[in-house]
Amino acid sequence: MSRILVIDDDAELCELLTDYLKPEGFDVASVQDAKEGMRQALSGEYALIVLDVMLPGISGFDLLRHIRSRSRIPVIMLTARGDDVDRIVGLEMGADDYLPKPFNPRELVARIRAVQRRAEQEMARPADKETSARILVGDVELDAGTRTVVRAGEMIELTALEFNLLHELLLNAGRMVSRTELARKILGRNLSAYDRSIDVHISSLRKKLGHEVKGVERIKTIRSMGYLYTQQSEQKEKRGRP
């Protein structure tokens, strides 16, 4: 049974989520106080955290920043409906997903399961032969084994989702990858209406890697379809260093 920690000052919502998630096979604990939530989040006792952005005293963003400085535990953030800024900030800070309030508890269950599948795949990846591969495309080198990215000799810090997204784009360099395909592979789920998760991560990658290379757009948006990593390399993949 997966243990989930809900950090939200709305006691009624916490009770509702506990009643709904337990029959789905989750062991749920809830905390209304941010400081206590921070302590429990880093206790190592939980498999996933559901974190509200609006918390008294310490904001959900501050709490997420502190958690990410010490742990990679999956975090799903609850945001106000229609507040794109909260969603963008949360994802850029390392949240694994977000859900706008009010929401259907069934949707939360689906998001939790998708995030858990991704986490399990991350843990299983070291045993995969493909993790020894290094991918070199233009000025970017990605090492799937050490999960590091170097651009023009400079180490680039990426979140786990940003890394996975860049990996997929580099594997398909020179070919358009649809938003639907990226969502299924990177987020582990289909995109819902007005879901900008993939777009936010693409935007963050552009900022970190640089929007252009020698005057050419690095990651091109194919309107209403997907994204194209425009650079290509004669040696797309190499295993081991020479």
ABEGO torsion letter per residue (X at the ends): XBBBBBBBABAAAAAAAAAAAAAAGBBBBBBABAAAAAAAAAAGABABBBBBABBBGBBAAAAAAAAAAABABBBBBBBBBGBAAAAAAAAAAGBABBBBOBBBAAAAAAAAAAAAAAAAAAAAAAABAAAABBBBBEABBBBAAAGBBBBGGBBBBBBAAAAAAAAAAAAABGBBBBAAAAAAAAAGBBBBBGBAAAAAAAAAAAAAAEABBGGBBABBBBBGABBBBABBBABABBBEBX
